[in-house]
C-alpha cells in the first residue's frame, strides 16, 4: 500500500456537489478519506506525502465511455496498454472500450479477457461494452445477460446500426430485464452508405460522396419509438445534428429514459475543417455544418446532451494516407479530450463545472460507477491540471500507437500535471 497522500492548495471543482473553490484532499488506501473546502487540511501526521497543487485545477478523473482499441485482433492500431497510457496522460481514469474487435466482445469469455488484461496493466480502469448482437452483425442477439454478469457496462454494436427493428426491440427488452443499458448510433444505413462527408454545398464542391443530416434524425425517431415501446434505458450514441436534437428534446419531455452523448470532435470542428481533403478529419459520423455544431454546443450547455466522449478511434498511417473517400474514418482523442473541452470554458461558451460534469459524474452515474466525484469514500481517481497552460498538439508526440488526430497543430489551453488512479500516480508531467 502506498503512503497516505494530501493534495493541498488546489482549485477544487466537483460537479457532483456543485462546488468550485479552494480545496484540499486526503487520500489513503485508494480512496478519498477527507475533503476540505479550503486550501489545506490542517495538521497532518508525518507519514503523509503532501503535494502542493499551487492553485492548479483539481477535478475527478475523466470517465470516457466510448473508446476503441485494436485489442484483441488489431493490436498494431492500439493495444489496451497503449490506450491506457494515453488515457492516463489525458486525465482519463476510466474508459469503456467498444465491442467491435476481432473477436467481438459478444460473450462472457471476451468480457473477462478485457477485464483481466486491464488488471494486469494496472494503469486506468478499463471496462468493456458488450456487443448487442453476435459479431456486431445486427442479426442475432448476443449473450447480454451473461456479459452483464461478467462485467460489461452496456451493450452496443458500436458504429454499426442495427437495421432490423425487431432485433433492436428484442435487444432492448432483454437488456431491460437485466438492468443493462443499450447504446445505438442513429444513422440510416441506406442514406449513409458510402458517405465520406455531410451533404451540402461544401461536399458538393469537394466532389465527396455525402450523407444528409436527416439520416441521423430518421434512425433516431425509430430508436426513440422503440424506447417508448419497451421502456428500456437507452444511450443515443453521438448526436451531431440540429434535427436530431429536436427529436431528442421531444423524447426527454415525454420522460423517456434516454441519455445522449456527443463527441469532442463534433463540438470542436465542422465540415470546413476537412480543408484540402484532410483525412485526419474524416470521422464517422462525418463532421457537420457550422449550424449543427453550434446547436450541439448549445445542447451541451443546456443539459440536453449530458455526456461528452472522446470517440477515440485509432487508425494507422496506411489507413489514413489514402484518397479521402477511401480513408478509414476515426480519430484518436484520449489525450486531447480535456484541453479541447476546456476551450469552451476559455471562450465563455459553457461554465467550467458543466463541462467537467459531462466527462465525470454524468457518465459515471449513467453507468453506475462510484467514480467521477470528489467526496469521502469515493475512489481516489483525480486529475491535477494547469487550466491556463498553452498546449500545441503535435500528433507525432501523442502516446497512442496511431497518430490520427484532427487537433494536430491546434493551440489549446490546459495541461494535465498529474493523474491518480486509486490514489496511485499513473502519470506525472
Secondary structure, 3 states (H helix, E strand, C coil): CCCCEEEEEEEEEECCCCEEEEEEEEEECCEEEEEECCCCCCCCCCCCEEEECCCCEEEECEEEEEECCCCCCCCCCCCHHHHHHHHHHCCEEEEEECCCCCCCCCCHHHHHHHHHHHHHHCCCEEEECEECEHHHCCCCECCHHHHHHHCCCEEECCCCCCCCHHHHHHHHHHHHHCCCEEEECCCCHHHHCCCCEECCHHHHHHCCCEECCHHHHHHHHHHHHHHHHHCCCEEECCCCCHHHHHHHHHHHHCCCCEEEEEEHHHHHCCHHHHCCCCHHHCCCCCCCCHHHHHHHHHHHHHCCCCEEECCECCCCHHHHCCCHHHCCCCECCCCCHHHHHHHHHHCCCCCHHHHHHCCCHHHHHHHCCCCCCCCCCCECCEEEEEEEEEEECCHHHCCCCCCCCCCCCCEEEEEEEEEEECCEEEEEC
